[in-house]
Amino acid sequence: MGGEITSAAGGPLVAWPPLASPGRGGLTRPAPKPAGQLAAGLMRGKTVIVTGANSGLGRATAAELLRRGARVILACRDRGRAEEAAAALRREGRGAEGSSSGLDLASLRSVRAFCQEVLQEEPRLDVLINNAGVFQCPYTKTEDGFEMQFGVNHLGHFLLTNLLLDRLKDSAPSRIVVVSSKLYKYGEINFEDLNSEVKYNKSFCYSQSKLANILFARELARRLEGTNVTVNVLHPGIVRTNLGRHINIPLLAKPLFNLVSWAFFKTPVEGAQTSVYLASSAEVEGVSGKYFGDCKEEELLPKAMDDSVARKLWDISEVMVGLLK
Ligand SMILES: NC(=O)c1ccc[n+]([C@@H]2O[C@H](COP(=O)([O-])OP(=O)(O)OC[C@H]3O[C@@H](n4cnc5c(N)ncnc54)[C@H](OP(=O)(O)O)[C@@H]3O)[C@@H](O)[C@H]2O)c1
């Protein structure tokens, strides 16, 4: 028996089907650990929130956790797309009903409303997966005037996590999983121009936001010591998803790109394995503040382990999202 999809406002809505096939691709990669090797009921009784659960890695992560028996709240920005994802999960779940919750990480108002709903409706929260992300978009600002990639990938999740922290603590042992990227290596935290108003470089800003994810997890792990709430961060590898929607590939190069991505990129199910592992495996019980790839701990560059930068980023983020006036 599988898990349930639910909305923050509603009760259990859907039973989950068997695991989707991992699909093709990855000719040179090791086969992913088949999800079925982990106990199917491992997450029974656990409530999980996955941000960006209507697409790519988030959707695959939600599906895998549902399969393990979790109740999964699909936290998605667009209700229409969220309903489509929920409906697809329902169909695979043989006709059960489902819904999802509105969460636009580009709006602090939306983040606050979502958290209020969760806190009202959900007596416990066992796992929060900060997965949603935007990649190399043209220069735009969030509702609150933040550069979009920094605003969504870091600040929106920063507020979300902080507002849900007491519920996670009350539900301990509980876990926070943060999806970053290896591209953090090309970023710095540009404290002088966090909203890139002086200069915008879309690649740098993505890397900056992914470095911010790692520094956030590091500082949060320090703050959560002794609470039995863990936080770990991961990179999923290169995965065939909708993340590249803002990248223009010339028409003539598209067939080659498709071939390469088919051959070498991970499928979403493969890419989701580290998120699922950190959310559910007994192997990482009590492990906190670490960086993972392919379900194994990995080394970070010194810039991602700089505690003074992590603290400074935390302090500034608190002010930016209005947690500290
Ligand atoms: N794919 C890769 O190769 C790769 C590599 C490294 C790291 N990552 C990371 O993996 C995570 C998931 O990305 P993906 O590859 O699965 O890409 P994806 O298929 O584009 O999924 C991204 C998800 O984030 C959501 N999102 C975007 N802006 C949002 C907002 N303002 N509020 C709420 N949700 C928002 C999207 O919602 P909509 O569908 O409504 O836009 C979508 O559900 C991201 O954090 C990304 O940085 C991916």
The ligand as an SDF file (V2000), in Angstrom:
LIG
                    3D

 48 52  0  0  0  0  0  0  0  0999 V2000
   17.8720   19.4460  -13.5840 N   0  0  0  0  0  0  0  0  0  0  0  0
   19.1410   19.5160  -13.2340 C   0  0  0  0  0  0  0  0  0  0  0  0
   20.0480   19.0980  -13.9700 O   0  0  0  0  0  0  0  0  0  0  0  0
   19.5170   20.1180  -11.9140 C   0  0  0  0  0  0  0  0  0  0  0  0
   20.8720   20.1560  -11.5710 C   0  0  0  0  0  0  0  0  0  0  0  0
   21.2280   20.7270  -10.3580 C   0  0  0  0  0  0  0  0  0  0  0  0
   20.2670   21.2160   -9.5050 C   0  0  0  0  0  0  0  0  0  0  0  0
   18.9590   21.1790   -9.8660 N   0  0  0  0  0  0  0  0  0  0  0  0
   17.9780   21.7430   -8.9230 C   0  0  0  0  0  0  0  0  0  0  0  0
   16.8910   20.8460   -8.8120 O   0  0  0  0  0  0  0  0  0  0  0  0
   15.7220   21.5570   -8.3880 C   0  0  0  0  0  0  0  0  0  0  0  0
   14.5230   21.0960   -9.1870 C   0  0  0  0  0  0  0  0  0  0  0  0
   14.6820   21.4750  -10.5320 O   0  0  0  0  0  0  0  0  0  0  0  0
   14.2410   20.5530  -11.7750 P   0  0  0  0  0  0  0  0  0  0  0  0
   15.4810   20.2030  -12.4820 O   0  0  0  0  0  0  0  0  0  0  0  0
   13.3160   19.5230  -11.3440 O   0  0  0  0  0  0  0  0  0  0  0  0
   13.5290   21.6770  -12.6710 O   0  0  0  0  0  0  0  0  0  0  0  0
   11.9950   21.8810  -13.1100 P   0  0  0  0  0  0  0  0  0  0  0  0
   11.4840   20.6680  -13.7870 O   0  0  0  0  0  0  0  0  0  0  0  0
   11.9920   23.1660  -13.8530 O   0  0  0  0  0  0  0  0  0  0  0  0
   11.2550   22.0570  -11.7170 O   0  0  0  0  0  0  0  0  0  0  0  0
   11.4100   23.2430  -10.9780 C   0  0  0  0  0  0  0  0  0  0  0  0
   10.2080   23.3870  -10.0820 C   0  0  0  0  0  0  0  0  0  0  0  0
   10.3630   24.6130   -9.3380 O   0  0  0  0  0  0  0  0  0  0  0  0
    9.1420   25.3110   -9.4400 C   0  0  0  0  0  0  0  0  0  0  0  0
    9.2700   26.7580   -9.2710 N   0  0  0  0  0  0  0  0  0  0  0  0
    9.9060   27.6560  -10.0480 C   0  0  0  0  0  0  0  0  0  0  0  0
    9.6820   28.8950   -9.6050 N   0  0  0  0  0  0  0  0  0  0  0  0
    8.8800   28.7810   -8.5110 C   0  0  0  0  0  0  0  0  0  0  0  0
    8.2630   29.6900   -7.6330 C   0  0  0  0  0  0  0  0  0  0  0  0
    8.3920   31.0140   -7.7950 N   0  0  0  0  0  0  0  0  0  0  0  0
    7.5180   29.2290   -6.6190 N   0  0  0  0  0  0  0  0  0  0  0  0
    7.3210   27.9050   -6.4540 C   0  0  0  0  0  0  0  0  0  0  0  0
    7.8480   26.9830   -7.2790 N   0  0  0  0  0  0  0  0  0  0  0  0
    8.6170   27.4180   -8.2940 C   0  0  0  0  0  0  0  0  0  0  0  0
    8.6270   24.9930  -10.8400 C   0  0  0  0  0  0  0  0  0  0  0  0
    7.2550   25.3300  -10.9420 O   0  0  0  0  0  0  0  0  0  0  0  0
    6.6010   25.6220  -12.3990 P   0  0  0  0  0  0  0  0  0  0  0  0
    6.5290   24.3090  -13.0950 O   0  0  0  0  0  0  0  0  0  0  0  0
    5.2790   26.2170  -12.0540 O   0  0  0  0  0  0  0  0  0  0  0  0
    7.5150   26.5780  -13.0760 O   0  0  0  0  0  0  0  0  0  0  0  0
    8.8980   23.5040  -10.8660 C   0  0  0  0  0  0  0  0  0  0  0  0
    7.8930   22.8160  -10.1820 O   0  0  0  0  0  0  0  0  0  0  0  0
   16.0640   23.0370   -8.5410 C   0  0  0  0  0  0  0  0  0  0  0  0
   16.3330   23.5890   -7.2710 O   0  0  0  0  0  0  0  0  0  0  0  0
   17.3360   23.0470   -9.3740 C   0  0  0  0  0  0  0  0  0  0  0  0
   18.1570   24.1510   -9.0900 O   0  0  0  0  0  0  0  0  0  0  0  0
   18.5510   20.6300  -11.0430 C   0  0  0  0  0  0  0  0  0  0  0  0
  1  2  1  0
  2  3  2  0
  2  4  1  0
  4  5  1  0
  4 48  2  0
  5  6  2  0
  6  7  1  0
  7  8  2  0
  8  9  1  0
  8 48  1  0
  9 10  1  0
  9 46  1  0
 10 11  1  0
 11 12  1  0
 11 44  1  0
 12 13  1  0
 13 14  1  0
 14 15  2  0
 14 16  1  0
 14 17  1  0
 17 18  1  0
 18 19  2  0
 18 20  1  0
 18 21  1  0
 21 22  1  0
 22 23  1  0
 23 24  1  0
 23 42  1  0
 24 25  1  0
 25 26  1  0
 25 36  1  0
 26 27  1  0
 26 35  1  0
 27 28  2  0
 28 29  1  0
 29 30  1  0
 29 35  2  0
 30 31  1  0
 30 32  2  0
 32 33  1  0
 33 34  2  0
 34 35  1  0
 36 37  1  0
 36 42  1  0
 37 38  1  0
 38 39  2  0
 38 40  1  0
 38 41  1  0
 42 43  1  0
 44 45  1  0
 44 46  1  0
 46 47  1  0
M  CHG  2   8   1  16  -1
M  END
$$$$
